[in-house]
């Protein structure tokens, strides 16, 4: 059984008892529960339900931790003009532990 959820504009495939790294920082503390309502597709094992635009049901998850990814270096250069730019970026993430998927 799995579901594809819409989380802040990103489509994430979730399964029960798995951890998912989401590319944004949620406004809840680690250890709190989160309910995901926007389910786009639901596979129950015997049938696949595609939402128009969403499937009735919920995904219950628990926040494990917040963190930041490794630094990504952005370097731009144009030859013969002494143009150089050097930037770094660390993306925030939230680690979610999927507890159960409810289908209505």
C-alpha positions as CSV (number, residue, x, y, z in Angstrom):
1,X,0.0,0.0,0.0
2,X,1.3,3.4,-0.9
3,X,0.0,6.9,-1.6
4,X,1.3,9.9,-3.5
5,X,0.7,13.2,-1.6
6,X,1.1,16.8,-2.5
7,X,3.3,18.5,0.1
8,X,3.9,22.3,-0.5
9,X,3.9,21.7,-4.3
10,X,6.0,18.6,-4.3
11,X,4.6,15.1,-5.0
12,X,5.9,12.6,-2.5
13,X,5.4,8.8,-2.5
14,X,4.7,7.6,1.0
15,X,4.4,4.1,2.5
16,X,3.5,3.0,6.1
17,X,6.5,2.6,8.5
18,X,8.9,4.5,6.2
19,X,10.7,7.8,6.6
20,X,10.4,10.6,4.0
21,X,12.6,13.6,3.7
22,X,10.5,16.6,2.7
23,X,12.2,19.7,1.1
24,X,10.7,22.3,3.4
25,X,10.8,23.1,7.1
26,X,7.4,22.3,8.7
27,X,6.1,24.6,11.5
28,X,5.8,21.7,14.1
29,X,8.2,20.4,16.7
30,X,9.9,17.0,16.4
31,X,7.7,14.4,18.0
32,X,4.4,16.0,16.9
33,X,1.9,14.4,14.6
34,X,1.0,15.7,11.2
35,X,-2.0,14.8,9.0
36,X,-1.6,15.0,5.2
37,X,-5.0,15.5,3.5
38,X,-4.0,16.2,-0.1
39,X,-3.7,12.6,-1.6
40,X,-3.3,12.5,-5.4
41,X,-3.1,8.7,-5.8
42,X,-3.8,5.8,-3.6
43,X,-2.7,2.2,-4.2
44,X,-4.4,-0.3,-1.8
45,X,-2.7,-3.4,-3.3
46,X,-5.8,-4.6,-5.1
47,X,-6.8,-1.4,-6.8
48,X,-5.5,2.0,-7.7
49,X,-7.6,5.1,-7.0
50,X,-6.6,8.3,-8.9
51,X,-8.0,11.6,-7.5
52,X,-9.8,14.2,-9.4
53,X,-8.1,16.3,-8.0
54,X,-7.6,14.4,-4.7
55,X,-8.6,11.1,-3.1
56,X,-10.7,11.1,0.1
57,X,-8.4,9.9,2.9
58,X,-5.6,10.8,5.2
59,X,-2.0,10.0,5.8
60,X,-0.8,10.2,9.5
61,X,2.9,11.1,10.0
62,X,5.1,12.0,12.9
63,X,8.0,14.6,12.6
64,X,11.3,13.0,13.4
65,X,13.7,15.9,13.0
66,X,14.5,19.1,11.2
67,X,17.8,19.8,9.5
68,X,19.7,21.2,6.6
69,X,21.2,19.5,3.6
70,X,24.9,19.6,2.6
71,X,26.0,22.9,1.1
72,X,25.6,23.2,-2.7
73,X,28.2,25.5,-4.3
74,X,27.0,27.8,-7.1
75,X,30.0,29.2,-9.1
76,X,29.6,31.4,-12.2
77,X,32.4,32.7,-14.4
78,X,32.7,34.5,-17.7
79,X,36.0,34.2,-19.4
80,X,38.2,37.2,-20.2
81,X,35.9,39.6,-18.3
82,X,37.0,38.9,-14.7
83,X,33.4,38.1,-13.8
84,X,33.1,35.6,-11.0
85,X,30.3,34.8,-8.5
86,X,30.5,32.3,-5.7
87,X,27.5,31.4,-3.6
88,X,26.5,28.6,-1.3
89,X,23.1,27.2,-0.4
90,X,21.8,24.8,2.3
91,X,18.2,23.5,1.8
92,X,16.0,23.0,4.9
93,X,14.3,19.6,5.3
94,X,11.9,17.9,7.6
95,X,12.1,14.1,8.2
96,X,8.6,12.5,8.5
97,X,7.9,9.0,9.7
98,X,4.7,7.7,8.0
99,X,2.5,5.9,10.6
100,X,-0.6,4.9,8.6
101,X,-2.6,5.6,5.5
102,X,-6.4,5.8,5.9
103,X,-8.6,5.4,2.8
104,X,-12.3,6.4,2.9
